[in-house]
């Protein structure tokens, strides 16, 4: 990870860029979810997914933090306002495995803890082994596995819910 990495609040003006970043991160790890369908279906689904990411970034910009390197967003994370639920964490595929996701997650966890909550909760696609391994390394454990409806994909998908107990560390 570069020393020039900063974690900052998102701006609504960058919703388009952040939406594209999330889409490309999703596509790099989860494209197989849309595989095996007709050509028209995946194109329409991909366009709808990109639009969903962009709209989310517009509507939730106040709850998004951005990993910025040299003035360029390379990742972002969001949580539901005033809750322990981490709704999103996306890192540009070219910047993955460089500590960006860890920095974003720690910032979100710090915000959760500062609000008096002692657990962080998130969900990810059950087939996203990379994300599950990442969260496990960060101290999260699977507490539920089941099927839920995905508004982004417009279908039921298998998900896992993971939780991490947030604790005070004496220095």
N, C-alpha and C positions, 0 to 999 in steps of 0.2 A: 504494500500500500504506500502511496506517495505521501510525503510530508505535506503536500499542497491540498490534501483532502479536507474539506470542511463539510460539516453537517449544518444545514440551515433550513428555515421554513420555506415552503414552496410558495410560488407566486401563481396566481390564476393565469397570468400571461404565458406561462410555460406549460399549460395543460396539454397542448398538442404534442409537444416534445416528450413530456413525461408519459403520455398515453402510448406513443410510439415505442419508447424505451420499455415499458411494461409488456407491450405486445411482443416485441422481439425477444425479451427474456422468457416470456411464456412459450413462444414458438420454439425456442432453442431446447427447452426441456420437455414440452408437452405436445408437440406437433402430432405425435402418434395418436392422440385422442381423436383427432379429426380424420385420421388416415382410414382408407378402406371405404370411403363414401364416394358418391358420384362427384364428378368434377364441379358441377354447378353448386352443390351443397357446400363443400369446403370453402369455395371462394366467397360465397355469401356469408358463411359462418365466420370466416376470417375478417371480413369487412365489418360485420356486426360486433365482433370481439374487439377490434381496434376502436371502433366508435364507443363501445362500452367503457373501455379504459380511458379514453379521452373525456367522456362525460363524467366519469368518476373523478378524474383529476380536476375538472371544473368545479363540481359540487363539493368535493372534500378538500379543496386546496388548503383550507385552514388547519386540517388535521394531518397534512403530509409534511414530512421532512425529506430533504434532498441531500444526497451525497454529491458534492460538487468538486470537481478537480480542474483547476485552471479556468474557471468560469463555465465549465461544461457539466451538466448533470450526467452522472454515470450510474445512479441508482436512486431509489426512493422507497420510503416506507410510510404506512399510514396505520392509524388505529381509530376505532370508533371513539368519538369524543366522550370523555369522562368515563371510560370503561377500561377493562383489562384486555380487551380483544384487539389483537394485532390483525388488521384486515388484509394488509398487503405488504410485501417486501419484494422488490424487483431490482436486480442489478444487471446492467448491460452485459451481455455474454462475453464481451472482450475484456471486462474488468472483474469477472467472477474469480473466486479463489485468491483474492488479493486483500481480503479483510474489509471490503466495502460493506458487505452484508452484515458482518459482525458489528461494525461501527454503527450502522443504521439500527440494528436490533437493540444494541445497548442504549442508544439514545431513546428509543421508544420505551424500553424497560425502565429507564431512569424516570421518564415522564410518568409512567404508570405508578411507580413506587412513590414519587413525590406527591401524587394525589392520594396517597394513603392506602393503595391497594397492594396486596402482598403476593399476587399471582399474575402471571402473564399467560394468556390463552391465544391460540391460533389454530387454524385449520389449513390443510393442504390436500391436494389430490393424492389419493392412496398410491397411485402409480408414479408419483414424483419422488423416486428414491433419493435423488440428489438433495432435495429440500429436506426430506425426512432425516437423512444423515447429518446435514448441516445443523438442523434444529437440535438433534440429539447431542451433537458435540457442544452445543451452546447450553446444555442442561435441561432440555425439554424432554418429556416422556409422553408416549401415546396413552391417552386416557379413554379414547373411544375410536371405534372404526365402524363406519356404516355408510349408507347411501343417503345423499341429500340432493335436492334440486339445485342446480347451478344456474343462476340468473344470467351469468355471462355466456354460458354455452347453451342455455335453453334446454337442458336435459338433466336427467338424474345421473350423478356420478358418485363413485366411491371416494370417501374422504376419510381423513384421520384428524382427530382433534388432539392437540398436544398442549401440555401445560408445564410451566416452570415456576417453582416457588422462588419469589424474590426475597432476598435476605440482606440484612445490613452486614457489611464487611468492615471490621475494625482495622484501621490502618495504624 
